Amino acid sequence: MAEYTHVGPGLPPLHGARANALILGSFPSPKSREQGFFYGHKQNRFWPMIAAVTGEPVPDWADIEAKKAIILKHGLAVWDTIGACDIKGASDASIRNAVPNDVAALIQKLGVRAVFCNGAASGRIYAKYAEPLTHLPAAVLPSTSPANAAWSPARLQAAWGAALAPFLRADGCK
């Protein structure tokens, strides 16, 4: 069994000057921290799902610039609710002593109109720390983690696509 490790800071937020919607994970996995970018585990379904939802080609796993381009082109922002924590491996269920990121300040700075949490852990942290400041409820969407095997890629694309569609821009958020 993995031991607890104190990890932080996490990754900096990815955004342009403005964003219609903010997608929040909980905390970057060891693979994401190693890669230095969001959803860095090859089996995480986030990038194939976001590509399908936006109509973009699926970026190569290592092509961080292509991943950034999808987010920025469509008026999105990506970050995590937690900036540092004690965690066992990549298990959201093991997170303790969470230090939240200042998500409320980012929402205000970017003019975000909608918040989407990638899984329940992100949703809980957002509701506890950011929502009381923003008064902007988050939609908690099914996790794109491979551990969420109950959700097929097609079901993920349908749920995420329906939620994000009103906030996507083909030319970014100007």
N, C-alpha and C positions, 0 to 999 in steps of 0.2 A: 504494500500500500504506500502510495506517495506521501511524503511528509509535506507539512505546510511550509510555504516559502513566502516571504514578504516580497512583493513585486510592485514596482512603480518607478517612475511615472509610466503611464501607458503611452499610447500614440497621440500625436497632435491631431486636431480635427482636420478633415478634408473639406474645403468649401471654396467657393468663389466669393465675390463681393456681396452677393445676395443669394438666398436659397429659399425656394418655396416650401421644401420639406426637409426635415432632419431625420436620418435613420440612425438609431442608437443601438449599439451592441452593449454587452455588459462590460467585459474586460477582454483585452486581446489574449488569444491563446499563446502558448509557447511558440508555435510555428509562426503566428502573426508577428510576435515580438522579434523573432529571429529574422523574418523577412523585412520587418520594419514597415508593414502595411496591413490594412484591415483584411480579415478573412483570408489569411495566408495558408491555411491548411488546404492541401489539394482536394480533400474530400468534402470541404464545406461547399454548400450549394449556392452560396450568396452570389458569386459572380455569374455563373450560368443563369441564375434566376433573374438578376437585375438586367443582364443582357437581353433575355427574352422579353421582359416587361417593357424595356425601352426600345426594342427592335434593333439593337446593336449586335454585332458579331461577338461571340463569347471570346473574351480576351485570354491569351495564353496565361497560364498560371503565374509565370515570372514577369509578365509585362505590366509593371506597375503604372507606367504612363498611360497605357490603354485603359486601365481600370479607372485612373483619375479622370481621363477624358469622358468616360461614360457619365460619371457623377456630375462633373461640371457642366457638360453639354445639356443635361436634362434638369438643371436647376435644383440639384440635390446637395445635401451635405451629409457627411458620415462622421460619427464619433462614437465614444463609449460613455456610459453613465458613470463608470468607475475609473478614477485616475490612479489609484494604488489600492492594494489589498493583500491579505494573506489568502493563499489559494493552494490547493493540491492539484498539480498538473494543470489541466484545462477545465476542471469541473466547476461549473457555475454553482452547483449545489454546495460546494465546499467553501465558497467565498465567505470570509469573515473580516472584520475590521476594515470595512470598505471606506475609502476616502472618495467622495464623489467629485466628478469634474464639475466645473461651473457651467453647466448646460444652459441655465437660465440666461447668463450673460451672452452666450453664443446665439441663442434664439433671438434675443433682442437685437444684437449686432447685425444679424443677417436678415431680419424681417421674416423669419420662419412662420408659415401659416399652419403647418401640420407636423406632428411628431409621430414617428413610427418606431416601435421598439422591436428588435429582433429577438423575440423570446421573452419568457416570463421574468427571468432574473433582471433583465434590463428594465422591464416594465415596473417591477417593484421598486427598484432604485430610483427611477425617474419619478414615480408617484410620491415617494417619500421626500426626496430632496429638491427636485426642480419644479414639479407641478404646483406646489404651494406658492412659488415665486412667479411662475409664468401664467398661471390660471389657464393653461393650454393642456387639455387632457391628451394623453398619448393613446394611439391605437396599438395594442400589443398583437403583433403578428406571429405566426408560427415560426419557430427557430429554423434557420437554414443549416444548423449543425447536422452532421451526419448521425449524431446520436438521436435525432428526432426522426427515426425511421418510419414512424406512423404517417408522416407527410411525404408523399411521392413528389418528385420534381414538378410534375404537372399540377398537383394540388397546390404546391407552394407558389408556382407561377400564377395560378388563378387567384389565390388569396391576396398575394402581394400586388398583382396587377390591378385588381379591382380597387384596392386601397390607395395605391399610388397614382393611378391614372389621372385624377383631377388636378394633380400637382406637378405632373411632368411637363417639361418644355423641351421641344426639339432643338432650340437654339440657346439653351441655358436660361438663366434668369437675369435679365438686363434691367 
